[in-house]
Amino acid sequence: MASCSTPLNKERYLKNFETFLSEVSENYKNYSDKDWKKETEKFEKFSGVWYEKFKDEFTWQEKLKIMSYQAKFQYYSALSQTSSFFDEMLKSLNVQEIKATVQHYINNGLVDDLNQLYKKATETGAAAEKVITEILNELKINIEELQKR
């Protein structure tokens, strides 16, 4: 609940944002549309009003950390939507069709997309590279899970 309250200083803002993101990463698979709406509203406070309140106090390292938090939230949001999309596909298509669709994307773009993402991460530096590596590892696990279906 602390991650929901208005932070009084930049240190509390950073800690609350980190806590919020940790909660999202642990629970995103179980979120309903209503849950995502609530989490998105919190995210918008962290990225909007609360960020603006402290933006002049952040070091460049803290700004990079905030950018990584924002990227992670977007990643979990997109991953949740992707999972929902595949669940809907399972209801309307047979498994072979889904497997063929996923394999087509893997063969025709995902690898290039991941390579471009990795290239940009190395240009941004070690902090961003760590975030992208975590995302890629989670994405690999999720692709493996989808292929098992």
LOPA-167484 format. One record per atom (N, C-alpha, C): atom name; x, y, z. Coordinates in pm, 1 decimal. Layout:
BEGIN
ATOM name       px       py       pz
ATOM   CA        X        Y        Z
...
# end
This chain:
BEGIN
ATOM name       px       py       pz
ATOM    N     82.3   -119.8      0.0
ATOM   CA      0.0      0.0      0.0
ATOM    C     86.2    125.5      0.0
ATOM    N    208.7    116.7     52.6
ATOM   CA    296.2    233.8     56.6
ATOM    C    326.3    284.6    -82.8
ATOM    N    328.3    193.0   -181.3
ATOM   CA    359.3    235.3   -317.0
ATOM    C    247.5    319.2   -377.1
ATOM    N    131.2    324.6   -312.3
ATOM   CA     15.9    401.3   -362.4
ATOM    C     13.9    543.2   -309.2
ATOM    N     79.9    568.0   -196.0
ATOM   CA     69.3    698.9   -132.4
ATOM    C    162.9    799.5   -198.5
ATOM    N    125.3    926.2   -188.1
ATOM   CA    204.7   1033.5   -246.9
ATOM    C    339.2   1040.9   -176.7
ATOM    N    448.8   1029.1   -251.4
ATOM   CA    581.6   1034.6   -189.8
ATOM    C    616.2   1176.3   -144.4
ATOM    N    685.2   1185.4    -29.9
ATOM   CA    720.1   1315.6     26.4
ATOM    C    855.7   1366.6    -20.7
ATOM    N    939.4   1275.2    -72.7
ATOM   CA   1070.5   1316.1   -123.9
ATOM    C   1112.0   1221.6   -235.8
ATOM    N   1220.1   1256.7   -304.5
ATOM   CA   1260.4   1176.1   -420.7
ATOM    C   1303.3   1035.3   -380.5
ATOM    N   1364.0   1020.6   -263.0
ATOM   CA   1406.4    887.9   -218.4
ATOM    C   1285.3    797.3   -199.4
ATOM    N   1179.5    851.5   -138.4
ATOM   CA   1057.9    774.7   -117.2
ATOM    C    991.2    744.6   -251.2
ATOM    N    994.3    842.4   -342.7
ATOM   CA    939.5    821.6   -477.6
ATOM    C   1009.5    703.2   -544.8
ATOM    N   1142.9    703.2   -542.9
ATOM   CA   1217.9    594.7   -607.8
ATOM    C   1189.0    460.5   -541.5
ATOM    N   1184.5    458.5   -409.1
ATOM   CA   1157.2    333.6   -337.0
ATOM    C   1015.6    284.0   -366.0
ATOM    N    917.9    375.4   -363.9
ATOM   CA    779.2    336.5   -391.3
ATOM    C    763.2    286.6   -534.8
ATOM    N    830.6    350.9   -629.4
ATOM   CA    822.7    308.5   -769.8
ATOM    C    881.3    168.9   -784.0
ATOM    N    993.3    145.4   -718.0
ATOM   CA   1056.6     13.6   -721.7
ATOM    C    963.8    -92.4   -660.5
ATOM    N    901.6    -59.8   -547.9
ATOM   CA    809.0   -152.0   -481.5
ATOM    C    688.8   -180.9   -570.5
ATOM    N    633.5    -75.1   -628.5
ATOM   CA    520.2    -89.0   -720.3
ATOM    C    556.7   -183.5   -834.7
ATOM    N    672.6   -162.8   -893.5
ATOM   CA    713.5   -245.5  -1006.2
ATOM    C    737.4   -390.2   -963.9
ATOM    N    789.2   -409.1   -845.4
ATOM   CA    809.5   -544.2   -793.9
ATOM    C    674.9   -616.2   -779.5
ATOM    N    574.5   -543.1   -729.8
ATOM   CA    441.0   -601.7   -715.4
ATOM    C    382.1   -637.7   -852.1
ATOM    N    400.2   -549.4   -949.6
ATOM   CA    349.7   -576.0  -1084.1
ATOM    C    418.1   -699.2  -1142.7
ATOM    N    550.2   -707.2  -1127.6
ATOM   CA    623.7   -820.3  -1186.2
ATOM    C    583.0   -953.2  -1122.8
ATOM    N    546.1   -950.5   -995.6
ATOM   CA    505.7  -1072.7   -927.2
ATOM    C    362.0  -1114.5   -959.4
ATOM    N    276.9  -1017.7   -992.8
ATOM   CA    133.8  -1045.6  -1002.5
ATOM    C     72.1  -1026.3  -1140.4
ATOM    N    147.5   -978.9  -1238.0
ATOM   CA     88.6   -940.9  -1367.3
ATOM    C     11.8  -1054.9  -1434.3
ATOM    N     53.5  -1176.5  -1414.1
ATOM   CA    -13.8  -1289.6  -1479.1
ATOM    C   -156.6  -1309.8  -1427.5
ATOM    N   -181.6  -1261.1  -1306.5
ATOM   CA   -312.1  -1281.4  -1243.7
ATOM    C   -403.1  -1159.5  -1252.2
ATOM    N   -355.0  -1050.3  -1311.9
ATOM   CA   -434.8   -928.0  -1317.1
ATOM    C   -551.5   -940.6  -1414.6
ATOM    N   -666.2   -892.9  -1369.5
ATOM   CA   -783.1   -880.5  -1457.2
ATOM    C   -772.8   -745.7  -1529.0
ATOM    N   -865.7   -719.8  -1619.3
ATOM   CA   -869.1   -589.4  -1685.3
ATOM    C   -885.2   -477.6  -1582.2
ATOM    N   -967.3   -501.9  -1482.0
ATOM   CA   -988.8   -402.6  -1375.7
ATOM    C   -858.1   -377.6  -1299.4
ATOM    N   -784.8   -485.2  -1269.1
ATOM   CA   -656.2   -471.7  -1200.3
ATOM    C   -558.7   -390.2  -1284.4
ATOM    N   -553.6   -419.5  -1414.4
ATOM   CA   -461.6   -346.4  -1502.6
ATOM    C   -497.7   -199.0  -1509.0
ATOM    N   -625.9   -169.5  -1506.0
ATOM   CA   -667.4    -28.7  -1507.5
ATOM    C   -614.9     41.4  -1382.6
ATOM    N   -629.3    -23.6  -1268.3
ATOM   CA   -582.4     32.8  -1141.6
ATOM    C   -429.8     49.4  -1142.0
ATOM    N   -359.1    -51.8  -1188.8
ATOM   CA   -212.4    -44.7  -1191.9
ATOM    C   -164.6     61.9  -1290.6
ATOM    N   -234.1     75.5  -1401.8
ATOM   CA   -197.3    177.2  -1500.5
ATOM    C   -217.8    316.9  -1442.8
ATOM    N   -323.2    335.9  -1365.2
ATOM   CA   -345.8    464.8  -1299.8
ATOM    C   -231.3    496.8  -1203.3
ATOM    N   -186.1    397.8  -1127.3
ATOM   CA    -71.1    418.0  -1037.0
ATOM    C     54.1    451.0  -1117.8
ATOM    N     75.6    375.0  -1224.9
ATOM   CA    192.5    397.9  -1309.4
ATOM    C    192.2    540.9  -1364.3
ATOM    N     76.4    587.7  -1406.2
ATOM   CA     66.0    723.6  -1459.5
ATOM    C     98.9    828.4  -1353.6
ATOM    N     67.5    799.8  -1227.0
ATOM   CA    107.4    891.7  -1119.1
ATOM    C    260.1    893.1  -1105.3
ATOM    N    320.7    773.1  -1107.4
ATOM   CA    465.8    766.9  -1096.4
ATOM    C    534.0    836.5  -1214.7
ATOM    N    480.0    819.1  -1332.7
ATOM   CA    542.0    874.8  -1453.2
ATOM    C    501.5   1019.1  -1479.9
ATOM    N    397.5   1064.6  -1414.9
ATOM   CA    345.5   1198.8  -1441.0
ATOM    C    363.9   1290.9  -1322.6
ATOM    N    258.7   1303.6  -1243.8
ATOM   CA    253.3   1400.5  -1134.2
ATOM    C    371.1   1385.1  -1038.2
ATOM    N    393.7   1263.1   -991.5
ATOM   CA    499.6   1243.8   -892.5
ATOM    C    637.5   1263.5   -953.7
ATOM    N    657.3   1220.0  -1075.4
ATOM   CA    786.0   1243.3  -1142.1
ATOM    C    811.4   1393.7  -1154.3
ATOM    N    711.0   1466.8  -1199.5
ATOM   CA    724.4   1611.9  -1217.5
ATOM    C    761.5   1680.5  -1085.9
ATOM    N    709.0   1630.1   -976.8
ATOM   CA    734.3   1689.7   -845.3
ATOM    C    883.1   1687.6   -809.6
ATOM    N    954.6   1582.6   -852.7
ATOM   CA   1094.9   1565.6   -813.2
ATOM    C   1193.8   1570.5   -930.0
ATOM    N   1147.8   1593.6  -1051.5
ATOM   CA   1232.8   1577.4  -1169.0
ATOM    C   1361.2   1660.2  -1164.8
ATOM    N   1358.1   1775.4  -1103.7
ATOM   CA   1478.6   1858.9  -1097.5
ATOM    C   1579.7   1807.8   -995.6
ATOM    N   1540.0   1715.4   -912.1
ATOM   CA   1628.5   1661.8   -808.4
ATOM    C   1700.7   1533.1   -852.1
ATOM    N   1653.2   1468.9   -958.6
ATOM   CA   1709.1   1339.8   -998.9
ATOM    C   1845.7   1355.8  -1065.0
ATOM    N   1935.8   1264.6  -1030.4
ATOM   CA   2063.0   1255.3  -1102.5
ATOM    C   2035.7   1184.2  -1234.3
ATOM    N   2131.3   1184.7  -1323.3
ATOM   CA   2110.1   1115.1  -1450.4
ATOM    C   2097.5    965.1  -1427.3
ATOM    N   2166.6    912.8  -1324.4
ATOM   CA   2154.9    770.2  -1294.1
ATOM    C   2013.2    736.9  -1246.6
ATOM    N   1956.5    825.9  -1165.5
ATOM   CA   1820.2    803.0  -1117.4
ATOM    C   1720.3    815.9  -1232.2
ATOM    N   1744.5    908.1  -1323.1
ATOM   CA   1656.4    921.7  -1439.6
ATOM    C   1663.0    795.5  -1525.1
ATOM    N   1781.1    737.3  -1538.8
ATOM   CA   1795.2    612.3  -1613.1
ATOM    C   1721.2    499.4  -1542.1
ATOM    N   1729.9    495.6  -1410.4
ATOM   CA   1658.0    394.4  -1332.7
ATOM    C   1507.3    409.5  -1353.7
ATOM    N   1458.2    533.3  -1351.1
ATOM   CA   1315.6    558.9  -1372.3
ATOM    C   1274.5    513.5  -1511.9
ATOM    N   1358.1    541.4  -1611.2
ATOM   CA   1328.5    496.4  -1747.4
ATOM    C   1321.1    344.8  -1752.6
ATOM    N   1408.3    277.0  -1679.0
ATOM   CA   1404.5    130.1  -1677.7
ATOM    C   1276.8     81.0  -1610.3
ATOM    N   1231.4    149.8  -1504.3
ATOM   CA   1105.2    113.6  -1439.1
ATOM    C    989.1    129.6  -1537.4
ATOM    N    990.7    239.0  -1611.5
ATOM   CA    884.3    263.5  -1707.9
ATOM    C    884.4    155.3  -1816.5
ATOM    N   1002.7    118.5  -1863.3
ATOM   CA   1012.8     13.7  -1966.0
ATOM    C    962.9   -120.2  -1912.0
ATOM    N    997.2   -151.9  -1788.8
ATOM   CA    952.3   -278.1  -1729.6
ATOM    C    800.7   -281.8  -1715.9
ATOM    N    742.2   -170.4  -1671.6
ATOM   CA    595.8   -168.2  -1659.5
ATOM    C    532.5   -192.7  -1796.0
ATOM    N    581.9   -125.3  -1897.3
ATOM   CA    527.3   -143.1  -2031.9
ATOM    C    545.6   -287.7  -2078.1
ATOM    N    657.7   -346.8  -2045.1
ATOM   CA    684.7   -485.7  -2080.5
ATOM    C    581.7   -579.4  -2016.1
ATOM    N    559.1   -564.8  -1884.7
ATOM   CA    463.6   -652.1  -1816.7
ATOM    C    322.0   -630.0  -1867.4
ATOM    N    288.2   -505.9  -1895.6
ATOM   CA    156.2   -475.2  -1950.5
ATOM    C    138.6   -543.0  -2086.6
ATOM    N    239.1   -529.0  -2172.0
ATOM   CA    232.1   -591.2  -2304.6
ATOM    C    232.1   -743.3  -2293.9
ATOM    N    311.3   -796.5  -2203.4
ATOM   CA    316.7   -941.5  -2185.4
ATOM    C    182.0   -995.2  -2139.3
ATOM    N    117.6   -924.1  -2051.4
ATOM   CA    -14.9   -964.0  -2005.6
ATOM    C   -114.9   -962.4  -2120.3
ATOM    N   -108.7   -858.6  -2201.8
ATOM   CA   -199.0   -849.3  -2316.1
ATOM    C   -170.2   -960.5  -2416.2
ATOM    N    -42.1   -992.3  -2433.7
ATOM   CA     -4.4  -1100.0  -2524.3
ATOM    C    -56.9  -1233.4  -2473.8
ATOM    N    -46.0  -1254.8  -2342.3
ATOM   CA    -98.6  -1378.6  -2285.0
ATOM    C   -248.6  -1388.7  -2307.7
ATOM    N   -319.2  -1278.5  -2287.6
ATOM   CA   -463.7  -1277.1  -2311.0
ATOM    C   -494.0  -1305.8  -2457.4
ATOM    N   -415.6  -1247.7  -2544.6
ATOM   CA   -432.9  -1269.4  -2687.9
ATOM    C   -417.5  -1417.8  -2721.5
ATOM    N   -314.0  -1480.5  -2667.8
ATOM   CA   -292.9  -1621.8  -2696.2
ATOM    C   -401.0  -1709.3  -2632.5
ATOM    N   -449.0  -1670.5  -2515.5
ATOM   CA   -559.6  -1745.0  -2454.9
ATOM    C   -682.8  -1740.4  -2544.8
ATOM    N   -711.5  -1623.5  -2599.7
ATOM   CA   -824.8  -1609.7  -2692.4
ATOM    C   -801.3  -1691.5  -2819.2
ATOM    N   -677.2  -1690.7  -2867.2
ATOM   CA   -645.4  -1769.8  -2986.7
ATOM    C   -668.6  -1918.1  -2959.6
ATOM    N   -632.3  -1963.1  -2839.9
ATOM   CA   -651.0  -2103.7  -2805.8
ATOM    C   -797.6  -2143.9  -2812.8
ATOM    N   -885.1  -2050.2  -2776.4
ATOM   CA  -1027.1  -2079.0  -2779.9
ATOM    C  -1078.8  -2090.0  -2923.4
ATOM    N  -1020.8  -2012.9  -3013.7
ATOM   CA  -1075.5  -2007.9  -3149.1
ATOM    C   -992.6  -2084.0  -3253.4
ATOM    N   -868.9  -2115.0  -3224.1
ATOM   CA   -783.3  -2184.6  -3320.8
ATOM    C   -730.9  -2314.1  -3260.4
ATOM    N   -687.8  -2401.1  -3346.8
ATOM   CA   -627.3  -2521.7  -3291.6
ATOM    C   -479.6  -2494.5  -3259.2
ATOM    N   -420.9  -2580.1  -3179.4
ATOM   CA   -285.0  -2560.9  -3130.2
ATOM    C   -184.0  -2553.9  -3244.4
ATOM    N   -203.0  -2632.8  -3347.8
ATOM   CA   -109.1  -2631.4  -3459.4
ATOM    C   -107.4  -2495.8  -3530.2
ATOM    N   -223.5  -2435.2  -3543.8
ATOM   CA   -230.0  -2302.7  -3606.0
ATOM    C   -158.3  -2198.9  -3519.9
ATOM    N   -178.1  -2205.7  -3388.3
ATOM   CA   -111.1  -2112.8  -3298.4
ATOM    C     40.2  -2132.8  -3305.1
ATOM    N     81.3  -2257.1  -3300.2
ATOM   CA    224.8  -2286.7  -3306.8
ATOM    C    283.6  -2233.9  -3436.8
ATOM    N    214.6  -2250.9  -3545.8
ATOM   CA    262.4  -2201.5  -3675.2
ATOM    C    270.8  -2048.7  -3675.6
ATOM    N    173.4  -1982.3  -3615.2
ATOM   CA    173.8  -1836.3  -3609.2
ATOM    C    291.0  -1785.7  -3525.8
ATOM    N    311.9  -1844.5  -3410.0
ATOM   CA    423.3  -1804.9  -3324.4
ATOM    C    555.8  -1834.4  -3393.6
ATOM    N    567.6  -1950.6  -3454.4
ATOM   CA    691.2  -1986.4  -3523.4
ATOM    C    719.1  -1889.7  -3638.6
ATOM    N    613.8  -1850.2  -3709.5
ATOM   CA    629.8  -1753.5  -3819.1
ATOM    C    687.5  -1622.4  -3766.4
ATOM    N    633.6  -1572.7  -3655.1
ATOM   CA    684.1  -1447.7  -3598.9
ATOM    C    828.6  -1463.9  -3553.5
ATOM    N    858.8  -1575.8  -3491.5
ATOM   CA    996.7  -1600.3  -3447.6
ATOM    C   1089.9  -1601.2  -3568.5
ATOM    N   1047.1  -1667.0  -3676.6
ATOM   CA   1130.4  -1676.1  -3796.6
ATOM    C   1138.7  -1545.6  -3874.3
ATOM    N   1040.8  -1458.4  -3858.9
ATOM   CA   1032.9  -1340.0  -3943.7
ATOM    C   1031.1  -1208.9  -3867.1
ATOM    N   1105.2  -1197.2  -3764.3
ATOM   CA   1109.4  -1066.4  -3702.4
ATOM    C   1148.7  -1062.0  -3556.3
ATOM    N   1108.6  -1160.0  -3479.0
ATOM   CA   1137.3  -1153.7  -3337.8
ATOM    C   1287.4  -1150.1  -3312.0
ATOM    N   1361.8  -1233.6  -3380.4
ATOM   CA   1506.8  -1237.4  -3359.5
ATOM    C   1567.7  -1102.8  -3396.3
ATOM    N   1525.8  -1045.4  -3509.8
ATOM   CA   1575.5   -913.7  -3548.7
ATOM    C   1536.8   -808.1  -3446.1
ATOM    N   1412.3   -814.5  -3399.3
ATOM   CA   1366.8   -718.8  -3298.2
ATOM    C   1451.1   -730.7  -3171.3
ATOM    N   1475.2   -852.9  -3127.0
ATOM   CA   1554.3   -872.8  -3005.8
ATOM    C   1698.9   -826.4  -3025.1
ATOM    N   1754.3   -851.0  -3143.0
ATOM   CA   1889.8   -804.2  -3171.5
ATOM    C   1897.8   -652.3  -3169.6
ATOM    N   1799.1   -584.7  -3227.9
ATOM   CA   1795.8   -438.6  -3225.5
ATOM    C   1781.9   -386.9  -3082.7
ATOM    N   1696.9   -452.6  -3004.5
ATOM   CA   1677.3   -414.0  -2865.0
ATOM    C   1808.1   -428.2  -2787.9
ATOM    N   1878.4   -536.5  -2808.7
ATOM   CA   2005.6   -559.3  -2740.6
ATOM    C   2109.0   -455.7  -2783.5
ATOM    N   2114.7   -424.5  -2910.8
ATOM   CA   2210.3   -325.1  -2962.1
ATOM    C   2187.6   -190.2  -2895.4
ATOM    N   2062.4   -147.6  -2888.1
ATOM   CA   2030.0    -19.4  -2824.0
ATOM    C   2066.4    -22.1  -2676.0
ATOM    N   2046.2   -135.4  -2611.7
ATOM   CA   2076.9   -146.2  -2469.1
ATOM    C   2225.6   -128.9  -2442.5
ATOM    N   2309.6   -188.3  -2526.4
ATOM   CA   2453.1   -174.4  -2505.4
ATOM    C   2499.3    -31.0  -2528.7
ATOM    N   2431.5     39.7  -2617.6
ATOM   CA   2464.2    180.5  -2639.4
ATOM    C   2424.4    265.5  -2519.7
ATOM    N   2320.9    230.2  -2451.6
ATOM   CA   2270.6    308.6  -2339.1
ATOM    C   2355.7    289.4  -2214.8
ATOM    N   2416.4    172.8  -2200.6
ATOM   CA   2505.0    152.0  -2087.2
ATOM    C   2467.2     31.1  -2004.3
ATOM    N   2545.6      8.6  -1903.3
ATOM   CA   2531.9   -111.7  -1821.1
ATOM    C   2397.5   -118.7  -1749.9
ATOM    N   2346.9     -8.8  -1700.6
ATOM   CA   2219.0    -10.9  -1628.7
ATOM    C   2105.2    -53.1  -1719.9
ATOM    N   2097.6      4.8  -1836.6
ATOM   CA   1991.2    -31.2  -1930.4
ATOM    C   2012.2   -172.8  -1981.8
ATOM    N   2136.0   -211.9  -2003.3
ATOM   CA   2164.5   -346.6  -2052.4
ATOM    C   2113.4   -451.4  -1954.3
ATOM    N   2129.4   -425.5  -1825.4
ATOM   CA   2080.9   -519.5  -1723.8
ATOM    C   1928.9   -534.9  -1734.5
ATOM    N   1858.2   -424.1  -1749.9
ATOM   CA   1711.3   -428.1  -1759.9
ATOM    C   1668.6   -507.5  -1882.6
ATOM    N   1729.6   -479.3  -1997.1
ATOM   CA   1692.4   -546.5  -2121.0
ATOM    C   1722.9   -696.0  -2111.8
ATOM    N   1834.5   -731.4  -2050.6
ATOM   CA   1869.3   -872.6  -2035.6
ATOM    C   1763.9   -944.9  -1952.3
ATOM    N   1717.1   -880.1  -1845.6
ATOM   CA   1611.1   -939.7  -1764.2
ATOM    C   1484.1   -959.5  -1847.3
ATOM    N   1450.3   -860.3  -1925.1
ATOM   CA   1330.6   -868.1  -2009.0
ATOM    C   1344.3   -979.8  -2111.0
ATOM    N   1459.9   -987.7  -2175.7
ATOM   CA   1481.4  -1091.2  -2277.2
ATOM    C   1475.4  -1230.7  -2216.2
ATOM    N   1531.0  -1245.2  -2096.8
ATOM   CA   1524.2  -1375.6  -2029.7
ATOM    C   1379.9  -1412.7  -1997.4
ATOM    N   1301.9  -1317.4  -1950.5
ATOM   CA   1161.5  -1343.8  -1922.1
ATOM    C   1084.7  -1372.9  -2050.6
ATOM    N   1117.2  -1300.9  -2156.8
ATOM   CA   1051.9  -1324.0  -2284.6
ATOM    C   1084.1  -1464.0  -2335.7
ATOM    N   1208.1  -1506.7  -2321.6
ATOM   CA   1247.9  -1641.2  -2364.3
ATOM    C   1168.3  -1746.5  -2288.2
ATOM    N   1154.1  -1726.7  -2157.4
ATOM   CA   1077.6  -1821.2  -2076.3
ATOM    C    933.2  -1824.8  -2122.9
ATOM    N    874.9  -1708.8  -2150.7
ATOM   CA    735.4  -1703.9  -2194.5
ATOM    C    716.9  -1765.9  -2331.7
ATOM    N    812.2  -1749.1  -2421.7
ATOM   CA    803.8  -1812.1  -2553.9
ATOM    C    812.0  -1963.3  -2537.8
ATOM    N    901.1  -2009.0  -2449.5
ATOM   CA    911.9  -2153.0  -2425.2
ATOM    C    780.8  -2208.4  -2368.8
ATOM    N    718.3  -2131.5  -2279.2
ATOM   CA    590.4  -2173.7  -2222.8
ATOM    C    483.6  -2182.0  -2331.8
ATOM    N    484.1  -2086.0  -2422.7
ATOM   CA    386.2  -2086.5  -2530.8
ATOM    C    408.3  -2204.5  -2625.8
ATOM    N    534.5  -2236.8  -2649.9
ATOM   CA    562.8  -2349.6  -2740.1
ATOM    C    521.7  -2483.4  -2678.8
ATOM    N    516.3  -2489.5  -2546.0
ATOM   CA    476.4  -2612.9  -2478.4
ATOM    C    326.0  -2636.6  -2487.7
ATOM    N    250.0  -2528.1  -2511.5
ATOM   CA    102.3  -2540.5  -2515.9
ATOM    C     56.5  -2619.9  -2631.2
# end
